[in-house]
Amino acid sequence: MNTAFKTSLKKGDQVVVIAGKDKGKRGRILQIVTDQHGALVEKVNMIKRHTRATKEKAASIVEREAPIHISNLMYLDVATGKGTRIGKKILADGRKVRVACKSGETIDR
């Protein structure tokens, strides 16, 4: 079953978590994980992974981000400081840009 995955959020966007254990936290998207319909967000949904000892390094516990579902994220509007939906707009020069729905400001420059 090959379903298409579409999202308006991109790597590097500032987002706010709107649901789940990390609700209210803000961060930057590090990576979009398409097969899980999620994203890795900086300092959000942190998990601990135990690494095995090798000849080069000792065993340790590494804390890193786990994917959070894209539906639990909302773009952080810099003008209002709150989460907003993202719309699309075609400019006069023919470029298609993303627009913050609350403030009306363009996201893509």
FIROMAR-164249 format. One record per atom (N, C-alpha, C, CB): residue in one letter; x, y, z. Coordinates in pm, whole numbers, plus 50000, padded with zeros to 5 digits. Each point is the difference from the previous one (the first is absolute). Glycine has a CB too. Layout:
REM residues N
AXYZ/...
END
This chain:
REM residues 109
M500844988350000/M499165011750000/M500895012350000/M498154987750121/N501915019249770/N500865011649986/N499145012750003/N501684986649866/T498195019350253/T499195012250012/T500915012249994/T498274987750137/A501265022649799/A500785012349989/A499985007450133/A499485001549754/F501635004450281/F500135007650123/F500255014649966/F500904979850123/K498175028849914/K500135014249970/K499975007950131/K498914996949773/T501975012850236/T500015008850114/T500475013849957/T500424980550156/S499095029749913/S500435013649971/S501235003850080/S497645006049949/L502694985850152/L501175002850082/L501264995149931/L498604998450208/K502495009049813/K501274996549938/K501115000050105/K499245009849781/K501884984350182/K501174999750087/K500445014450029/K500724977549906/G499545025450222/G500435013450039/G498885008950050/G501784997649836/D496964998450146/D498875008050048/D499934999750152/D498754995349787/Q500845015950272/Q499745000650143/Q498564995350022/Q501675019250036/V498144971050053/V498684994450023/V499684999950149/V500214985949793/V498505012650237/V499534998350137/V499214986950004/V499905025350043/V500274967050067/V499304987250017/V498625003050056/V502174987250038/I496785007649895/I498635003350041/I499304988550072/I499895015549808/A500744972650195/A499394988650069/A501084990450046/A497915002349860/G501794990150245/G500934989950049/G500715004550127/G500314992449767/K500664999550275/K500705002650127/K500845012649996/K500044975550039/D500375028949843/D500835011949985/D499205012149954/D501924985249948/K496785014950078/K499125010949956/K500515013450050/K498054984249998/G502035025649911/G500445013450035/G501475002549972/G498265000050171/K502534989449811/K501425001749973/K500215005249858/K500554981650163/R500535025849820/R500335005649869/R501374995049959/R498605020550044/G501594978449826/G501304995649950/G500085001149849/G500194984750193/R500995012049755/R500265000749856/R499984985849944/R501395021250026/I498024977149856/I499954986849937/I501394996449948/I497555003349936/L502964985450110/L501314995149958/L499904991249876/L500775001150237/Q498134991249755/Q499844990449890/Q498544996149988/Q502354991450033/I497195006749844/I498664994849975/I500134985049976/I499185022249901/V500054969750174/V500044985449987/V498754995849925/V501354997250216/T498765000949653/T498824997849916/T499354986550024/T501035014749831/D499734974950195/D499404986850016/D499184998850128/D501894990549871/Q498355018250228/Q499234999950125/Q499065012050010/Q501904987950110/H498015020249784/H499175012149999/H500335009050119/H498174987349885/G503125014350139/G500425007750116/G501185008949971/G499154982150141/A501375023849967/A501145008949990/A500824999150127/A498725015549847/L502584986850140/L500885001250115/L500085014750034/L501344979349938/V498285024250185/V500005013850044/V501035001550111/V497555003049937/E503235007650056/E501075002750094/E499485000650144/E501215012549821/K499334979050267/K499694999450144/K498544996550030/K501795016850034/V497544976249875/V498624995750021/V499934984949982/V499095022349920/N500124970950164/N499814985549996/N501344992850017/N498005003149850/M502745000850254/M501314994250027/M499854985850056/M500945023150044/I499924967849905/I500044986250047/I501434996450034/I497994993949859/K502184995350218/K501334995450036/K500274986849931/K499885011850223/R501294987149719/R500424987849932/R501304995150063/R498885007249784/H501164980150251/H501214994150057/H500874994949886/H498784993750214/T502485010349786/T500914995549896/T500934989350056/T499895022549888/R500414968050029/R500864988950039/R501465004350000/R498334983749905/A502445010350183/A501435003050006/A500714993549881/A499915001550252/T501055005749691/T500834994749892/T501465001850040/T498245005349823/K502674990950090/K501435001750031/K500375014850009/K500494978349884/E498845030150037/E500335014149997/E499375008050114/E500214997749755/K498554998650287/K499325008050101/K499274991350100/K499755018449834/A500014987450282/A499304993050108/A498495000949979/A501895004950159/A497394986849914/A498545000349994/A499505013150059/A499884974750016/S499035030549929/S499475012650050/S498515000849972/S502225011049964/I497164999050096/I498595002949975/I499945013249924/I499234987550211/V500235011749666/V499945011749913/V498575005249996/V501934991449861/E497925021750160/E498675006149993/E499875007049866/E499905002950252/R499014994049675/R499805005949868/R498515001849973/R502144989649918/E497565017449972/E498615002749964/E499404988049928/E500505024549984/A498234973050042/A499234989849928/A498995007249913/A500314982850186/P499255010949705/P499025006649913/P498685002850073/P501054988849804/I498385022850169/I498685003650051/I499095001849878/I500965011450210/H497814983949800/H499095000349885/H499775014349954/H498894978950080/I501075022949789/I499895013349940/I498695007050037/I501434992049811/S497545000250220/S498715006050037/S500055006550138/S498854983049859/N502175013750220/N500155006050133/N500875012549998/N499714977350097/L500675027249786/L500855011849986/L499275011049926/L502044985550000/M498285027050035/M499425011549932/M501095010349979/M497714995650102/Y502295010949783/Y501015010149968/Y499925011550100/Y499904993649756/L501245011050293/L500075010950095/L500095013249925/L501104985150171/D497865022949839/D499945013049932/D500855010050078/D497684995149909/V503335010650027/V500905009350069/V499305013150036/V501934989849878/A497065014250045/A499305012650025/A499144999250127/A499995004549753/T499304984350266/T499114998650114/T500604992050115/T498115001649843/G502904990150127/G500614991550103/G499184987850033/G501055020150092/K497944976949825/K499134988550022/K500024991049878/K498535013550154/G500874974849860/G499914990849888/G498985004949898/G500654981350151/T499615015649722/T499105004249893/T499964989549891/T500475024150050/R498464976049874/R499924991449883/R500815006249887/R497714991550069/I502595000449831/I500785004849887/I499154999349875/I502164992650107/G497795018549820/G499295000549874/G500985002049886/G497985009250115/K501534990049763/K500845002049881/K499525012549927/K500444975049979/K500515031849954/K499675012249928/K500945001149881/K499165011550212/I500324993149676/I500825002249882/I500265015049988/I499054979449882/L502245024250116/L500385014149993/L499895005249857/L501544996750195/A498635016349789/A499895006549868/A501064994949903/A499065020250111/D502124976049941/D501064995049912/D499844985249967/D501525017250097/G497414976449952/G499724986149966/G500494989850100/G500095007249771/R500614997350335/R500484990750101/R498884995850094/R502275010449986/K497754976850056/K499034994950095/K500674999750137/K498814986149821/V500625021050276/V500605001150132/V499024995450107/V501445019049920/R499114977750196/R499174996550115/R499685012850078/R501044976750013/V497755023950041/V499545011950072/V499444995850135/V499495011949782/A500874995550324/A499424997750132/A498585005550001/A502295001250112/C496744990449919/C498595004049989/C499615010750103/C499504977149914/K501055022550209/K499625009750102/K500465014149968/K500104981750166/S501185019749797/S500545013449977/S500035003849854/S501374997050202/G498574993449707/G500045002849857/G501405002149945/G497785009950025/E503254988250059/E501385001949954/E500484988049921/E500455014550199/T500414988149702/T500554989049922/T501114993350079/T499425011849784/I500624974850206/I501004992050071/I501234998549914/I498204987750125/D501625008849748/D501104998249908/D500425013449942/D499214976849945/R502075025650053/R500515012749945/R500494997949859/R500645007850229/
END
